């Protein structure tokens, strides 16, 4: 029994667990070697026990949402991968005619949360329409679009640390900035609470639909990608810099700079993580050399090389 498998035993974990689970099944890029052990906790208590047992045993832990902003290297992820899929509750706490508090588990789909709030006649999170991923991932990276970002509506976040201790913090305690959630080190989001404004449901739904139409018109949807690969440098659009550097359509192996939106690097069908990472490096180096601007990845890179 490997140390990672022993964590399941030590935590008294009886839920779903998979050994040598291909991460290509769990990322929007469809790239990545195997997770040594993948566990699916069904609640905060199970998650807490897993994290505490892993820390006690010195086993590395990776927290997985929907894998939409993730590049897993070809050697896979050693240790314990915790899939947050089953921590996906959503509920609404209304207070008179004022803002409502929407509570969502970290594993809840951001897309489903937007629809849930629109159906309930609650406004404020329409900007997230069409953004893939989970609530936990959205908080961890302060996900957003031109119309807003998670920090605009977040009121509090419930976290569990590496010792399994559960803590609730007000959003004001986080240092949330552009694409950074400002979470305490070694903490995992288990629930987010957001303040949304009561509004006629049909109007909210139309704004959601308009945002989705705009995103589909400007971003490649039916491709294997991790979304925007690089952050926008201050005062610039990453896609424009990549285009100016002459990289539209550039390929390395099975990885390519998308011709429809150059800040989307895509898997054309048979890309490896090595291809993708080499293309990312090529883009960064070329933009630096030709435009003297440093691009910073928005995609998270995890795992080990083969």
C-alpha positions as CSV (number, residue, x, y, z in Angstrom):
1,X,0.0,0.0,0.0
2,X,1.5,3.4,-1.0
3,X,1.6,6.3,1.4
4,X,-1.1,8.0,-0.6
5,X,-3.4,5.0,-0.3
6,X,-2.6,4.8,3.4
7,X,-4.0,8.3,3.8
8,X,-7.4,7.0,2.8
9,X,-7.2,4.3,5.4
10,X,-5.9,6.6,8.1
11,X,-8.7,9.1,7.4
12,X,-11.4,6.4,7.6
13,X,-12.3,7.3,4.0
14,X,-15.1,5.0,2.6
15,X,-16.1,7.1,-0.4
16,X,-15.1,6.9,-4.1
17,X,-11.4,6.6,-4.8
18,X,-9.5,5.8,-7.9
19,X,-5.9,4.7,-8.4
20,X,-3.7,5.8,-11.3
21,X,-6.6,7.9,-12.7
22,X,-5.7,9.6,-16.0
23,X,-5.8,13.4,-15.6
24,X,-6.6,13.7,-19.3
25,X,-10.1,12.8,-18.3
26,X,-10.3,15.7,-15.8
27,X,-8.9,18.7,-17.7
28,X,-10.4,20.8,-20.5
29,X,-7.1,20.4,-22.3
30,X,-7.5,16.6,-22.3
31,X,-3.8,16.4,-21.3
32,X,-2.0,14.9,-18.3
33,X,-0.5,11.8,-16.8
34,X,-2.2,9.9,-14.0
35,X,-3.1,11.0,-10.5
36,X,-1.6,8.5,-8.1
37,X,-4.7,8.4,-5.9
38,X,-7.9,10.4,-6.6
39,X,-10.5,10.7,-3.8
40,X,-14.0,12.2,-4.0
41,X,-15.0,13.5,-0.5
42,X,-18.8,14.0,-0.1
43,X,-18.7,16.6,2.6
44,X,-16.5,19.1,4.5
45,X,-15.9,16.6,7.4
46,X,-14.5,13.9,5.0
47,X,-12.4,16.5,3.3
48,X,-11.1,17.7,6.6
49,X,-10.1,14.2,7.7
50,X,-8.3,13.6,4.4
51,X,-6.2,16.7,4.6
52,X,-5.3,16.1,8.2
53,X,-4.3,12.5,7.5
54,X,-2.2,13.6,4.4
55,X,-0.4,16.3,6.4
56,X,0.4,13.8,9.2
57,X,1.8,11.3,6.7
58,X,3.7,13.9,4.7
59,X,1.7,13.1,1.5
60,X,1.4,15.9,-1.1
61,X,-2.2,17.0,-1.8
62,X,-3.6,18.5,-5.0
63,X,-7.1,20.0,-5.0
64,X,-9.0,19.5,-8.3
65,X,-12.0,21.4,-9.5
66,X,-13.1,21.0,-13.1
67,X,-9.6,21.3,-14.5
68,X,-10.5,24.2,-16.8
69,X,-7.5,26.3,-16.1
70,X,-5.0,23.5,-15.6
71,X,-2.0,21.9,-17.4
72,X,-1.1,18.5,-15.8
73,X,2.4,17.4,-16.8
74,X,2.9,14.1,-18.5
75,X,4.3,12.3,-15.5
76,X,1.0,12.9,-13.6
77,X,0.4,14.0,-10.0
78,X,2.0,12.0,-7.2
79,X,0.3,11.7,-3.8
80,X,-3.4,12.5,-3.2
81,X,-5.6,14.3,-5.6
82,X,-8.8,15.5,-4.0
83,X,-11.7,15.9,-6.5
84,X,-14.2,18.5,-5.2
85,X,-17.0,17.4,-7.6
86,X,-19.3,16.2,-4.9
87,X,-19.1,19.4,-2.7
88,X,-21.6,21.1,-5.0
89,X,-24.5,22.4,-2.9
90,X,-26.2,25.8,-3.6
91,X,-28.7,27.6,-1.5
92,X,-30.2,31.1,-1.0
93,X,-30.7,33.1,2.2
94,X,-33.1,36.0,1.7
95,X,-33.4,38.9,4.0
96,X,-36.4,41.2,3.4
97,X,-36.0,43.2,0.2
98,X,-32.3,43.6,0.6
99,X,-29.4,41.6,-0.9
100,X,-29.7,37.9,-0.7
101,X,-26.8,35.6,0.4
102,X,-26.1,32.8,-2.0
103,X,-24.0,30.0,-0.5
104,X,-22.3,27.5,-2.9
105,X,-20.0,24.6,-2.3
106,X,-16.5,24.7,-3.8
107,X,-17.3,22.0,-6.3
108,X,-20.4,23.6,-7.7
109,X,-20.2,24.5,-11.4
110,X,-19.9,28.2,-11.9
111,X,-22.1,27.9,-15.0
112,X,-24.9,26.2,-13.0
113,X,-24.6,28.8,-10.2
114,X,-25.2,31.6,-12.7
115,X,-28.3,29.9,-14.0
116,X,-29.5,29.1,-10.5
117,X,-29.2,32.8,-9.5
118,X,-30.9,33.9,-12.7
119,X,-33.8,31.6,-12.1
120,X,-34.1,32.9,-8.6
121,X,-34.2,36.5,-9.8
122,X,-30.8,37.5,-8.3
123,X,-28.4,39.8,-10.0
124,X,-24.7,40.5,-9.7
125,X,-23.0,37.4,-11.0
126,X,-24.1,37.6,-14.7
127,X,-20.5,38.5,-15.6
128,X,-19.5,34.9,-14.9
129,X,-21.9,33.5,-17.6
130,X,-20.0,31.2,-19.8
131,X,-16.9,31.0,-17.6
132,X,-16.1,27.3,-17.0
133,X,-14.9,25.9,-13.7
134,X,-16.0,25.6,-10.2
135,X,-16.9,28.1,-7.4
136,X,-13.8,27.1,-5.4
137,X,-11.5,27.7,-8.4
138,X,-13.3,31.0,-9.2
139,X,-12.6,32.2,-5.7
140,X,-9.0,31.0,-5.6
141,X,-8.2,32.9,-8.8
142,X,-10.7,35.7,-8.5
143,X,-12.2,34.7,-11.8
144,X,-13.9,37.3,-13.9
145,X,-14.6,39.0,-17.2
146,X,-14.8,42.5,-18.4
147,X,-18.1,43.1,-16.6
148,X,-16.8,42.1,-13.1
149,X,-15.0,39.5,-10.9
150,X,-15.8,37.3,-8.0
151,X,-14.4,39.8,-5.4
152,X,-17.2,42.2,-6.4
153,X,-19.9,39.9,-4.9
154,X,-18.0,37.7,-2.4
155,X,-18.9,38.3,1.2
156,X,-17.3,35.4,3.0
157,X,-15.4,32.2,2.3
158,X,-15.2,28.9,4.3
159,X,-11.8,27.3,4.2
160,X,-10.1,24.2,5.5
161,X,-6.4,24.2,6.1
162,X,-3.8,21.5,5.9
163,X,-4.5,20.4,9.5
164,X,-8.2,19.9,8.7
165,X,-9.3,23.0,10.6
166,X,-12.3,24.7,9.1
167,X,-12.5,28.5,9.2
168,X,-14.9,31.1,7.9
169,X,-13.4,34.5,6.8
170,X,-15.0,37.7,5.6
171,X,-14.1,38.6,2.0
172,X,-12.4,41.7,3.4
173,X,-9.8,39.5,5.0
174,X,-8.6,38.3,1.6
175,X,-6.2,40.3,-0.5
176,X,-8.0,39.7,-3.8
177,X,-6.5,41.3,-6.9
178,X,-6.5,40.6,-10.6
179,X,-6.7,36.8,-11.0
180,X,-5.5,36.2,-7.5
181,X,-7.8,35.2,-4.6
182,X,-5.5,36.1,-1.9
183,X,-6.3,33.0,0.1
184,X,-4.2,32.0,3.2
185,X,-1.4,29.7,2.3
186,X,-2.2,25.9,2.2
187,X,-6.0,26.6,2.5
188,X,-8.8,25.1,0.4
189,X,-12.1,26.7,-0.3
190,X,-15.1,24.6,0.7
191,X,-17.9,27.2,0.4
192,X,-18.3,30.8,-0.9
193,X,-21.0,33.2,0.1
194,X,-22.0,36.0,-2.2
195,X,-24.4,39.0,-1.9
196,X,-26.7,39.4,-4.9
197,X,-29.5,41.9,-5.6
198,X,-33.1,40.8,-6.2
199,X,-34.0,41.7,-9.8
200,X,-36.7,40.5,-12.3
201,X,-35.6,37.1,-13.4
202,X,-36.3,37.7,-17.1
203,X,-34.0,40.7,-17.1
204,X,-31.2,38.7,-15.4
205,X,-31.6,35.9,-17.8
206,X,-31.3,38.2,-20.8
207,X,-28.1,39.7,-19.4
208,X,-26.7,36.2,-18.9
209,X,-27.7,35.2,-22.4
210,X,-26.1,38.4,-23.8
211,X,-22.8,37.6,-22.0
212,X,-22.8,34.1,-23.3
213,X,-23.4,35.3,-26.9
214,X,-20.6,37.8,-26.6
215,X,-18.2,35.2,-25.2
216,X,-19.1,32.7,-27.9
217,X,-18.5,35.4,-30.6
218,X,-15.1,36.3,-29.3
219,X,-13.7,33.1,-27.8
220,X,-13.2,29.6,-29.2
221,X,-15.6,27.4,-27.4
222,X,-15.4,24.0,-29.3
223,X,-11.7,23.5,-28.8
224,X,-9.6,21.7,-26.2
225,X,-8.0,24.6,-24.3
226,X,-7.5,25.9,-20.7
227,X,-9.1,29.2,-21.5
228,X,-6.9,32.3,-21.5
229,X,-3.3,31.0,-21.2
230,X,-1.7,34.3,-20.1
231,X,-2.8,37.2,-17.8
232,X,-3.2,40.6,-19.4
233,X,-0.2,42.7,-18.5
234,X,-1.1,46.2,-17.1
235,X,-2.3,48.3,-20.0
236,X,-2.2,45.5,-22.6
237,X,-4.3,42.6,-23.9
238,X,-2.3,39.4,-24.0
239,X,-3.9,38.2,-27.2
240,X,-2.9,41.4,-29.0
241,X,0.7,41.1,-27.9
242,X,0.8,37.4,-29.0
243,X,-0.6,38.5,-32.4
244,X,1.8,41.4,-32.7
245,X,4.6,39.0,-32.1
246,X,3.6,37.0,-35.2
247,X,2.5,33.9,-33.3
248,X,-1.0,33.4,-34.6
249,X,-1.3,29.7,-35.6
250,X,2.2,28.8,-34.3
251,X,2.5,25.1,-33.4
252,X,4.7,22.9,-31.3
253,X,3.8,19.2,-31.8
254,X,0.1,18.9,-31.1
255,X,-0.2,22.3,-29.4
256,X,-1.1,25.4,-31.3
257,X,-1.8,29.1,-30.8
258,X,-5.5,29.4,-31.7
259,X,-6.1,31.5,-34.9
260,X,-9.5,32.7,-33.5
261,X,-8.1,34.0,-30.2
262,X,-4.4,34.1,-29.8
263,X,-4.4,33.9,-26.0
264,X,-6.0,30.5,-26.3
265,X,-3.4,27.8,-26.7
266,X,-5.1,24.6,-27.8
267,X,-4.7,20.9,-28.0
268,X,-5.2,20.0,-31.7
269,X,-5.8,16.4,-30.8
270,X,-2.6,14.7,-29.8
271,X,-0.7,17.3,-27.8
272,X,1.4,16.3,-24.8
273,X,2.0,18.5,-21.8
274,X,5.6,18.8,-23.1
275,X,4.2,20.3,-26.4
276,X,2.0,22.7,-24.6
277,X,4.6,23.9,-22.1
278,X,7.2,24.3,-25.0
279,X,4.6,26.4,-26.9
280,X,4.0,28.5,-23.8
281,X,7.7,29.1,-23.4
282,X,8.0,30.0,-27.0
283,X,5.2,32.6,-26.7
284,X,6.7,34.1,-23.6
285,X,10.2,34.3,-25.1
286,X,9.1,35.7,-28.4
287,X,6.9,38.4,-26.9
288,X,9.7,39.4,-24.6
289,X,12.3,39.6,-27.4
290,X,10.1,41.4,-29.9
291,X,8.0,43.6,-27.6
292,X,9.9,43.8,-24.4
293,X,6.9,42.8,-22.4
294,X,6.7,39.8,-20.0
295,X,3.7,37.5,-20.2
296,X,2.7,35.7,-17.0
297,X,0.8,32.4,-17.3
298,X,-2.8,32.3,-16.1
299,X,-2.9,28.5,-16.6
300,X,-1.7,26.6,-13.5
301,X,0.9,23.9,-14.2
302,X,1.1,20.9,-11.8
303,X,2.6,17.4,-11.7
304,X,5.9,16.0,-12.7
305,X,7.7,15.5,-16.1
306,X,8.1,12.1,-17.5
